[in-house]
Amino acid sequence: MATIGLAGAVLALVMTRTRPRGRVFAFTGVPGPQGGVGDILYWHRVNLIILFAGGVLWAATAIAYHRRSRNLCVSCGRGVAEHAWTRPEAALRWGKWAVAVAVVANLPYEFTRIAWYFGWPVGISADFHRMMADTPGMLEMGLGLAVLGLGGGVLTHGLVHRWGEVYPRWIWFRAGRRVPPLLAILPASVVAVVLIPAGLMNAQAPLHGDNWATNAPGILWTVWGAALGAATYAYYLRRRSTCRRCGRGTTPPALVELSRSVSSPA
């Protein structure tokens, strides 16, 4: 791993100094068995976080390299000609589908955890449910994660609705003001990137016959993460304005209208 990491560092430097040709990819590993919540701060967990961060940086490097190889702007990805699917109206259409998939993908996890909390052992044996009920905080933790998932689903709708661009009335102290794009893009991107490897880890875990719901719903996190990432990208395409680096692009009409309404006298 150390040798591959060193070779990767050399390759990264070469990629920044040479004219782009060909393709590049990167992968990370998952360290040994986890011993439970008590191991969360141990070195193997910290190492996993480092590898995860390295994978994200490698992905950013590959994207920049790909853009330079296509003579696109490294910052915004625009070229001389704009693809139809990247236009705001098109991004809104396929972004809505992405949001729908992202919301539906986590429903099995949310449903099972809420059902367990209220005494219905969906997808698990009665003995396993009794064991969880006898373990302080276990059912409550599952319920909390389910509620967070539902809340995330509600927030995901903001990626394709007006209240994701302009603060609604019920946020009285910001009502009518423009929502900074990064306020939605950054957290949504982080969650999307985290969900995909989490789903893959669930896919590697054994599915026990009577207790299939312990891991099976989590496998759909890969779908959830991919769909959320697509929805976030669609949101970015709709909210981006003129690129400061290449000068391409224009401010979306909705933002022009909003700026006029804010600047005009009441």
Disulfide bonds with the S-S distance in Angstrom:
none
